[in-house]
Amino acid sequence: RGEGGTAKTQQVEGKKGTTSPPLAIYREFYHPSFLAGSKFLSIAAAVGHNNNHYPNLSLERRLMRREKAWRVVTTVRCSTETLGGLSYNDFHVASMVDVEAGRDEFRNLFLGERESLMKHV
């Protein structure tokens, strides 16, 4: 899904080689600057607060060795510790973060995957 300049599709984390249920879902977003990533995280934090369900949020500047470029990446990871996996609330918060990321007024906070490799060289 390329809306809002998001980088990756939603991923599911779980134990490899088992039939156990997924432990978490996460999504990475690429940004033109560290401050843009920080602004997006404050939006994602507000979504969690308003829904009383708090995702794990991270912001990093990642070196892409092969491309010889820096990439500013935020990660939104949803899981429910008390259940040891996923709940309805995780999917709800993840979808609400996707909605916010797709808004036109926040489009300048994101880069596509290819664009992110051309920035921060």
C-alpha positions, 0 to 999 in steps of 0.5 A: 500500500503506497498511500501516505508515502508509507514504506512497508505493508503491515507485517505479522510477527510470530514464532517461525516454523510453528502454528502458534498465533501471531504475537504482533503486527507492525508497520514501518514508515519512512520520513524525510527528516528526523523531525518529520518522523517525530511529528508522526510519532506524536500523531500515532501516540495520540491515536493510542491515547484516544483509544486507550491502547498503546502501541510500541513506537520507535524512531531511528536513523538507519544506515542502508549500507548497500545503498550508502544512504541514511533512512529515517524510519518509524515503527508502529508495533501493536500487541497485547502483553496480557494476552501474549499476542493480538487482540481486536484493539491491536487491529483497531489501533493499527487501522487508525494509524493507517488512516492518519498516515493517509491524510493529505495534511500529513503527506509531507511527513512521509517518503516512499521506499525508493525516495527514502534511499535517495535522501540523507546521502 
